[in-house]
Each structure stands twice: as C-alpha cells, then as structure tokens.
C-alpha cells in the first residue's frame, strides 16, 4: 500500500489492488501459458548474463573499461541463444541469419544441450567480465619512456 500511495494514488490506493485484480484475472484466463514460454526463456537469456556481470563486479573492486560488461553480457546472451534458442518464430529467424553467415549450426545440437544454456552463458559472461580487465591492464602496462626536455 505505501508504494502505491507514493506514486500519487492517494485515497484510491486501497482500491488499486482490487482494480489490478479485476483486470489481470480475465487477461490471465484468456492467455495460453504455453505461448509465453518462449518469451520467458528470452527473458532468462537477458538476465542470466546480466546477473553474471553484476556478480563479477561485486567480486572485483577495480573497474575496467565500460565496454567490457557490455561485451560480457552480449557473449553470454548469444551463447544462451545458440545453445537453447527461444521458440519465437521472428526471433529465431533474426538470430539464425548471422549463424548461417558464419557457417555455424543454429541451435548448436541436442547433444550439447544436456547442460542447458543458463550455466554456460553465466560462466562465459562472468569469466569475461572478471578476467578481461586484469588481462587488459597487464598488456597495457608499458614502461614509461622519459620525455626529452628542450
């Protein structure tokens, strides 16, 4: 209730849950839950690598370049979709084209999917975000050459 009141609902705050229920129940009764599975798996493909990046950031106090978390998330997302693509027609069509252009199968195969996609996607995103900044620091550490003064 306090959350609804903070949004400015005021005196109508006690009726907001009932109104939400009155709208949500008929909509839920009309939906086929099996049709939502693909969208839920697409959400998992978004949030599993995102959680890995957040966890990697909490374990590493220093920050690397801002592009590293984005690359880590994209790699985790693509791996998730490559192993277990969501069964949304337009989404599979959009994702299969780049894999076909690279000559890679889409999806990987049923032989590899026994583990599922969440663990590999998490590990790839976590590993990239945790390990790339220290590796970049090692390779970018060059001895400083003193400048000649004139």
Secondary structure, DSSP 4 states (H G I P E B T S, - for coil): -HHHHHTT-GGGHHHHHHHHHHHHHHHHHHS-HHHHHHHHHHHHHHHHHHHHHHHHHHH--S---HHHHHHHHHHHHHHHHHHS----HHHHHHHHHHHHHHT--SS--TTTTTS-SHHHHHHHHHHHHHHHHHHHHHHH--PPPPPPP-
